[in-house]
């Protein structure tokens, strides 16, 4: 079951999220061979994402680093949305690790 984590996006600023994957004992998961994918959509059913995160997996630390550039966050013009992060394991298993709501705070300085 995915963990819930709502995020606030500051429009026009770079967004960096670090997500740690831990086992039942609190130790970092071994993410060797995993890839990650994360997207923002205005609504779950929207056919196209509003933004696609760049995702970097640090296998031995059990960490996924997600980034949206300032240009990408500037393109988020709706004040709300949803997002999730999924891990693709080497054995073809897909796991939704995190999901949540997105709140976009509009920028003033342009």
N, C-alpha and C positions, 0 to 999 in steps of 0.2 A: 504494500500500500504506500502510495506517495506521501511524503511529508508536505505539510502546508507551509508556504512562505509567501506572503504578500510583499510586493516590492513597490517602491516609489521611484519613478523615473523623472529626473530633472531634465526637461526638454532642452536640447542644445548643449548638454554636458555629457561627457563620456560616462558610461555606467560600467562598473566592474563588480562582478559578484563572484565570490569564492564559495563553493559548496563542498563540504566535507562528507564523505561516505564512510560510515563506521559500522563495524559488526556489532553483534549483540553484547560484546564485552567492552565496547567503546574504542576498540583498536581500529586504525585506518584499514579500509578494505583494500585489497590488492586489485587494482584496476588494469593490470597488464593486459594488453590487447583490446581494451575497451575504447570505443569512440563515444562521443556525446553529441547530442543535438538539442537545441532549445530555441523556441520561437515565442513571439508575442502575437496574439490575434485580438481584434476588437471583440469578437464573439467566438465561442468554440466552433460553431458551424461555418465560419467564414472560409471560403475556399483558398484564399491566399493569406500568408502571414503579413502582419504589419511590420514586423522586424524579425530578422534571423540573427541570433547571437553567434559570434565567433566563440568556439569552444576549444579549450586546451585541457587535456587530461594529464595529471601528474600521477602515474600509476602507483608508485611506491608510497606516496603520501595520501592516497585515497581522495585526492582533491580534483575538482573540475572548476576551472576558471572560465567565466563567461564574460564577454565584453560586447557592448553596443557602442559604436563610435558616436561622437557628437553629431555628426551628420545623420546617423540613423535615428537618434533620439529626437532630433529636430523634425524628422518626418512623422513622428507620432503626434498627430493632431487631435485625436480623440482623448477625452479626459480619463478614460478607463480602458481596461482590457483584461485579458487572461494570459497566462504563460505556463509553460512546463519545461522540464528538463528530462530527457530520456537517455539512458545508457544502453549502448548496443554491445553486448558481450561477444567474445570470440566464438562461443558455441551457438550463436544466432538467437540467444535469449534477449528480449528487449524488456527493460525495466524502467518504469516511470519513477524517477527518484524524487522530484519536487514538483509541486504545482501551486498556483495561487492567482490572486488578483493583481492587476497592475493599475496604479494610479499615476497619471502623468501631470506633473506640475508645470504649467506653461512658463516659458522663458520671457523675460522682459528685455534684456540686453540682446540685441541682434547685430 
